[in-house]
Amino acid sequence: MKLCVIRSGGFAGMTRTWEVNLPDCEAERWLILMKSDAGSGESVDAASDSFSYTVSLGDLTAEVNEHAVTPAWQELFDVAKNQR
């Protein structure tokens, strides 16, 4: 299953994209996180220079503000960044 993490914003306003294909058994773990934590970034006001993340896995997409990034979200981002 394809995992795509797009980070946008920051001081320079640059966008970075990481993509990786995950085995279904690993993807299931992350789908559970995304479903249980959906919308976690919506309740936090983002600073103008903060990052925001758009995470897509299969048919599911989540938006996460950097102030709402939990250790589990960070682990998911690292999976995308490190498995090229």
Helices and strands as residue ranges (DSSP letters): E 2-9, E 16-21, H 24-36, E 51-57, E 60-65, G 66-68, H 71-82
